[in-house]
Amino acid sequence: MRVDCSKIYLFFCRTFTTAEKEKLLAMYKFRCSIRKDYRFCVSHAAYELGDRGISQVTHVWARLNPDIQKGPFTTEEDAILLREASDNPTICWTTLASAHLPDRSGLQCRHRYLQLVKLQSAQTTTKPIRPKVGFLQCWERFGSKVNDLNLTET
């Protein structure tokens, strides 16, 4: 039996419709208002949607979740991230987010921390200053072998 891979690819890469997103939010509101359960069960949501996987629902829910702040990080949040992540090299970002930054997701914390580390390393790393050497100076020193030299700036 031959399987058409293009259909499988379309099944997994199909975008969520507005109705599916509204259904996710309705399930969340039902759990919060009626059942007073503020945890969102992704596996149950995937089951209710029918043809969606847990990873797909998790990916979309990270953007839809009304409890997660979507704006830029504050300096206080940055300080908390740097302090907590530097104390523990094997950090669980979800645990850090729930314990110290309840309005942020673990994925947001991880991405912001990586940005901060990149910014810090860019500020501390400087290029060595090399004197600019002109072509005539090289010709006087090396003669006809000057074409074999790599004179590009790095």
C-alpha positions in Angstrom: 0.0 0.0 0.0 1.4 3.3 -1.0 0.9 6.4 1.2 0.6 9.9 -0.4 3.0 11.9 1.7 1.7 15.3 0.5 -1.7 14.6 2.1 0.0 13.7 5.4 2.1 16.9 5.2 -1.0 19.0 4.6 -2.7 17.3 7.6 0.1 18.2 10.0 0.8 21.7 8.6 -2.8 22.9 8.2 -3.3 26.2 10.0 -5.9 26.5 12.8 -9.2 28.1 11.7 -10.8 30.9 13.5 -13.5 28.5 14.7 -11.0 26.1 16.1 -9.3 29.0 18.0 -12.6 30.2 19.3 -13.4 26.6 20.5 -10.1 26.5 22.4 -10.8 29.8 24.1 -14.4 28.6 24.9 -13.0 25.4 26.5 -10.6 27.4 28.6 -13.3 29.8 29.7 -15.6 26.9 30.6 -12.9 25.3 32.7 -12.2 28.6 34.5 -15.8 29.8 35.1 -17.8 26.6 35.7 -15.2 24.1 37.0 -12.9 26.7 38.7 -10.0 24.8 37.2 -7.4 27.2 35.8 -5.2 24.6 34.2 -5.7 24.0 30.5 -5.6 20.4 29.5 -4.0 20.3 26.0 -4.6 16.6 25.5 -8.3 17.0 26.2 -8.4 20.0 23.8 -6.7 18.0 21.1 -9.3 15.2 21.7 -12.2 17.7 21.5 -10.9 19.2 18.2 -10.7 15.8 16.7 -7.9 15.8 14.1 -5.4 17.9 15.9 -2.3 16.6 17.8 -1.1 17.7 21.2 1.9 19.5 19.8 -0.3 21.5 17.4 -2.7 22.5 20.2 0.3 23.4 22.5 1.8 25.5 19.8 -1.4 27.5 19.1 -2.3 27.7 22.8 1.0 29.4 23.6 -0.2 32.3 21.4 -3.9 32.3 22.4 -3.6 31.9 26.2 -5.1 35.1 27.7 -3.2 34.6 30.9 0.2 35.1 29.2 1.5 38.7 28.8 2.5 39.3 25.1 4.3 42.6 25.5 8.1 43.3 25.9 9.9 42.2 29.0 10.5 44.8 31.8 13.9 45.4 33.3 12.8 43.7 36.5 11.8 40.6 34.5 15.1 40.6 32.7 16.9 40.8 36.1 14.9 37.9 37.4 15.7 35.8 34.3 19.4 36.5 34.5 19.6 35.8 38.2 17.6 32.6 38.2 19.1 31.1 35.0 22.7 31.9 36.1 22.1 30.2 39.5 20.9 26.9 37.8 22.5 25.7 34.6 20.0 22.9 34.0 16.9 25.1 34.4 13.4 24.1 33.6 11.9 27.2 31.9 8.3 26.3 32.6 9.1 26.0 36.3 11.0 29.3 36.3 8.1 31.0 34.6 5.4 29.6 36.9 7.5 30.3 40.1 8.9 33.8 39.3 7.2 35.2 36.2 3.6 33.9 36.3 2.5 36.2 33.4 5.0 34.7 31.0 5.4 31.3 29.4 8.4 29.1 29.7 9.1 29.5 26.0 9.0 33.3 26.3 11.5 33.1 29.2 13.8 30.9 27.3 13.8 33.1 24.2 14.3 36.3 26.2 17.2 34.8 28.2 18.9 33.7 25.0 18.5 37.3 23.7 19.9 38.7 26.8 22.9 36.4 26.7 23.5 37.3 23.1 23.4 41.0 23.9 25.8 40.7 26.8 28.3 38.7 24.7 28.1 41.2 21.9 28.8 44.0 24.3 31.8 42.3 25.9 33.4 40.9 22.7 35.3 43.4 20.7 37.2 42.9 17.4 40.9 43.4 17.6 42.0 46.5 15.8 44.3 45.6 12.9 46.3 48.3 11.1 45.2 48.8 7.5 47.9 47.8 5.1 48.0 49.4 1.7 48.6 47.5 -1.5 51.9 49.4 -2.2 53.3 48.6 1.2 52.6 44.9 0.7 54.2 45.1 -2.8 57.3 46.7 -1.4 57.5 44.0 1.3 56.4 40.8 -0.5 57.0 41.6 -4.2 55.0 39.6 -6.8 53.7 37.2 -4.0 51.3 39.9 -2.9 48.5 38.3 -5.0 48.7 35.1 -2.9 48.1 37.0 0.4 44.6 37.3 1.9 44.2 41.0 2.3 40.5 41.1 3.1 39.3 42.6 6.4 37.7 40.2 8.8 
